[in-house]
Amino acid sequence: MTDLFTPASPLLRPFSAPPRLLMGPGPITVDPRVLRAMSVQLVGQYDPAMTQCMNETMALYRGVFNTQNPWTFLVDGTSRAGIEAVLVSMLEPGDKVLVPIFGRFGHLLTEIAQRCGAQVHTIEKEWGEVFTPDEIEDAIKRVKPKMLAVVQGDTSTTMLQPLEHLGEICQRHQVLFYSDATASIGGNPFKTDEWQLDAVSVGLQKCLCGPSGSAPITLSEQAVETIKRRKHIEAGIRTDQHQAGKGRIIGSNYFDLGMIMDYWGEERLNHHTEATTMLYGARECARILLEEGIDNVIARHQLHGDAMAKGLSAMNMQLFGDQQHKMTNVVGVYIPDGIEGEQIRQSMLLDFGIEIGTSFGPLHGKIWRVGTMGYNARKDAVLQTLVALEAVLRRAGHDLDANAGVDAALAMY
Ligand SMILES: Cc1ncc(COP(=O)(O)O)c(C=O)c1O
């Protein structure tokens, strides 16, 4: 056992990441600015520098989410931590929730809501399609849920569910409206207040240029009221001034948004130890987005996403799904007949240092997913990916014209 840890042991060498261009559905290559921000030294939990950094981060994420919601903050954990925090804090056992499923992440919302004890009703679309507002309203009339929970961009299918009419429908039927916009925020329009959302959760690892590990969320007044009715403060930090909410206690301590709000709010009541390094990273992600301007960032994702899609089509391949409802930042493409999809991905990674994505469920082995997002929504990244893919595909026997992909992308630029 001790031999494992001799000075010459490979285990004691520092990890050295090989150079990679991450052109899959996320995570993507992190913006070096975010890496730099994450190397800043810690300050204490209640240091005024820390609380200022937290307040600034809240303000910056109001910009990212397009909202005035005071309760806009970070949940520590990957994107599903944000999903789980919203659902466990807002849904009580027995509550009805409607989940329209059009890919893997609708199934994830369903599973998490079921684990919260909610009565989950689903409607499903074939992967590659999205719902019309009427289809969702019909289901709302039938189910009469407390909450509609819907993914905006489902990376498993590359489809973007339009949300702009759903808030008004939810208001009319007195339904809380939650969306997981992890994969789409930053690269596609998202308007929390205008679209009347009650809760939104996201992650950093797609269009926001960061690593996974922090889940920014925003909550409407109504969402906050729903949560506060269930608020209970841990014994050990509770004082006589604290009053428990009348509702049922939230079934998770870590994801109790009531207690997390007290930590981010004026009282600064201790909950978890904030993941300070992720906070620094999340703050920088928001700064990068807002400095460039949300509309410019969306336009950049649209441009490079279109160039990638045009390039792939020109390489004698067919794009996957309803192109009218595609996310800007990732494209699905059918693996050509006779081509071994995993061998191509291996060669892209090991010979060219470029990662493209595989797929799940009914699409497994049928499509690749190629992302152009965040730091990698760039012309050079698109062109390098197309050049490498052409080389690998030709060697595998796929019939395509020389330079077809790169020429199509360059023509677009
Ligand atoms: C739409 C969507 N929701 C949720 C997740 C889960 O994110 P995480 O792996 O960060 O928990 C992902 C990850 O790809 C996603 O694309």
The ligand as a Tripos MOL2 file, in Angstrom:
@<TRIPOS>MOLECULE
LIG
   16    16     1     0     0
SMALL
NO_CHARGES

@<TRIPOS>ATOM
      1 C1        -30.7910   21.1480  -19.8060 C.3       1 LIG1
      2 C2        -29.9330   20.5350  -18.7600 C.ar      1 LIG1
      3 N1        -30.4090   20.4150  -17.5180 N.ar      1 LIG1
      4 C3        -29.6810   19.8700  -16.5320 C.ar      1 LIG1
      5 C4        -28.4080   19.3930  -16.7620 C.ar      1 LIG1
      6 C5        -27.6790   18.7320  -15.6280 C.3       1 LIG1
      7 O1        -26.5770   19.4370  -15.3170 O.3       1 LIG1
      8 P1        -25.4310   18.9580  -14.2970 P.3       1 LIG1
      9 O2        -24.7790   17.8190  -14.9890 O.co2     1 LIG1
     10 O3        -24.5740   20.1740  -14.2120 O.co2     1 LIG1
     11 O4        -26.0560   18.5830  -13.0140 O.co2     1 LIG1
     12 C6        -27.8510   19.5110  -18.0460 C.ar      1 LIG1
     13 C7        -26.4990   19.0150  -18.3300 C.2       1 LIG1
     14 O5        -26.0790   18.8140  -19.4350 O.2       1 LIG1
     15 C8        -28.6460   20.0830  -19.0680 C.ar      1 LIG1
     16 O6        -28.1710   20.1930  -20.3210 O.3       1 LIG1
@<TRIPOS>BOND
     1     1     2 1
     2     2     3 ar
     3     2    15 ar
     4     3     4 ar
     5     4     5 ar
     6     5     6 1
     7     5    12 ar
     8     6     7 1
     9     7     8 1
    10     8     9 2
    11     8    10 1
    12     8    11 1
    13    12    13 1
    14    12    15 ar
    15    13    14 2
    16    15    16 1
@<TRIPOS>SUBSTRUCTURE
     1 LIG1         1 GROUP 0 **** ****
